[in-house]
Amino acid sequence: MRDWQSLLVATALLPNLGCSKEPSVKCGDGTVLKDGVCVVATATSAAPSATAPKPKIKCGDTCKKVAECRGLNAEAPMVQAGCNTRCTQVSEATDEARDAYLLCVEQANCKSLSKCDTALLEATTPEIRKAKADDPVKVTKHSIADDRFGIAKELSLIYKNTSEKVIDGVKLHYFCTNNFDEPVGHGKLIAQDKIKPGEGDKGVWKIHEDNCTKVKVTVTDVHYVDGEKWIAE
């Protein structure tokens, strides 16, 4: 997991925080001057005793702001589904990264919101696990495309049971990038069809990373009908 302090720096660089590169300018509340730039105060900043400001909004409020900036109805089911995915990622972040993201969105305008998302992804995206020869399930094909409404993306997968036992559950983790290979989102998937040894299965999932044009998928958990489990290292 990458350093959450990148989130704090992104927050400090937002245009409406009143920061300046001029050393004579006073930094705003909760920020300190370091190397000629106002940054959110942390334990490693120039003012160890200062603390970063706490956000006043909740994750659900950030979703409404993002939706409004994109001209979407925040109450629409597909928008709410995307919001739930993002808030799950926020809840799983460290306290510092979570507060920094919420504060970033709170202070941002519509043009600078993307900086908050990018910083959150850099702070929370896990390393992509590479498939191994002895994995009990292998993803043999995957693709990403717009859904027919143009609101969400559809992730299509084909995978195969390469074990010697019947499987009745598979968990996967997907990682999205844009055309510049920059991370734009990640999430978890689950399938619970029975798959006999040597046979395959397929599925299509709705995901909500708008700029996702490329995707990688890794298997994280497998459940067998006899109750045994396999968990990737």
N, C-alpha and C positions, 0 to 999 in steps of 0.2 A: 504494500500500500504506500503511495507516495506521500510526501510531506504535506500536511494540512496547512502549513504556513503559506503555501502558494495562494490559498483562498484569502487569507488575511491581506496579503499584498494586493490581490485583485480588488478587494474591497477598498483598500486605501487609495487605489489609483482611479476610482470612479470619478467622473468629471464634476459631480456636484457635492463632493465632500470638502471642497475648499482647500485642497492641498496645493502646494506650490513648490517649485524647485528653487525659489528664492529663499535663502537662509534667513532673511529679515522678516519673512511672513510667519505669523503665529499659526501653529497647527490647531485644528479643531479638537473638540473634546474626544478623549480616548485615543488620540494619535500623538506621535512624537516625530520630531525631525531627525532623520537619519540619512547621512550621505546626501544631504541637500533635498531629500524628498520626504513628505509626510507619510508615515506608515502607521497602521494600527499597532498600538502598543502591545508587546508580548514580553514574556520573561527573558527573551534574548535580545530585545530591542535596547535602544539607548537609555530607556527609563524602565529598569526592572520592576520598580514598584507600581507602575501604571498597569491598569487592566483594560482589556478590550471592552468596548461597549456591548451590552446585551441587546439582541434583536427584540423588537416589540411585536413582531408578527409570527404567526404559525405557518407551517408548511402549506396548509390549505389556502391561506391567504396569498402565498406566493403563486400558487396555481392560478388563482383568479387574475392576478396581475399579468402573468405570462399569457393567459388566454386572451385578455383584453388587448394586449399589445399585438397579438397575432390576428385580431379581428374575429375571434371565435367565441361561441357561447360557452361560458364556464360551466354551465349546468348540463350540457349535452353529455350523454352517456360515454361516448368515445373520448371526449376531453377529460371526463372524470376518471376514466380508466387509465389514461396516461398520467394524470395527476397522482393516482394511487401508486403507480409504479415508481414515479419520482420520489414521492414521500416515503416509500419503503426504503429506497436507497439513502435518503437523508437520515432516516431513523437508525440505519445501520452504521452511519458514519460516527467518528469520534465526536465527543461533545464540542471540541474546538472547531472541527470542520463543519459540524451542523450549525453552530451559532454563526460561523463566518459566512456560510452560504445564505442563511436567512437574513443576516445583516446586509449582505451584498445585494440581494434582491430588494430589500427594503429601501436602500439608498439609490438603486439604479433607475435609469430611465429606460424607455423601450429600446433604444439603440445600444445600451451597454449591458442589457440583461444576459446576452450570450456569454459575456466574460464570467458571469457567476456560474453558469452551467459548465463551462470549460474547466474552471478551477475546481468545481466539485468533482467532476469526473477524474481529474488528475489526482485528487486526494483520496478517492474511494475505489477506483477501478482495480480489481485484483489482477495478478499476473495470469495470463492465459496458459492453462495447462495443455501440454502437448500429449496427444494420444500415444498410448504404448501398445506394443504388440499383443500383450496379454489382457487388454481391456475386454470385458465381456460384451460390450456393445460398441459398435463402430458406426459413426456417421459417414455414410457413403456419398451423400449429395445434399447440398443446401443452396438456397437461392432467396433473394429478397426482392420484393416488388411492391408497388403501390396497390392498395386495395381498390375496389371498383368505385368507391365513393371519394377517393383522393384524400381521405382524412388520416388514415393510419397506414402502416406497412404490413405486409404479409410475409412471414418467414416460413418457407417450406423446407421440410427435412425428410430425408430417407435414411433409415438406420437399420442395422442388422444385428441379430443376436449371434455372437460368435462363441458363446459359452456352450456348455453341455447340459444346461438346465433350462427349464421353462421360466421365462421372465414375465412379471406382471406389473412392473413399474420402472420407469426411467426418468431421472432428473438430469437436466442439461443447463448449461450456462452459455448465453450468446453475448458476443461483443461486436458492437457496430462501429464503423468508421465512415467518414465521408470520402469523396474522391481524392482528397489530399492525404488520406490515411491518418486523419486526426480522429481521436475517439469522440463519439457523439452519444454513446449510451451503452448500457449492458443490462442484462436481466436474467431471470431464471424461468425455466420451462419444466413442465411435467407431463408425462404420458403414462397411461395405466392400462394399455391393452396387453393381452397375453401374447407372447411371442415364443414359438418353439425354437429349439436349437437349430441354427442354420437358416432360419427364416427372417424376413424383414418386415418392417412396418413404416408408415409415413404419417406425417401430420402437417397441419398449417396453423400457425399461431399469429394473432394480431399483436403487433408491437407498436410503440408510439414514439420512436426516435425519428423525428421528421427528416433529418438530413442523412439517414442511414442509406448508404449505397453499396457497402461491402459488409460482410458478416463472417465471423468465425464462431464455431460452436464446439463445445467440449462436453463430454459426459462426466457427471460428477457423482451420481448415485445409481445403483441398480438394485431392484428388489425381486427376489425369486418367489415362486409360488409356495415353496416349502418354508418360507419365512426368513430365510437367510438374506443378508444384505452385502453389497459390495460398495465401498466408498473409496473414491480416488484419493490417492496420497497427495 
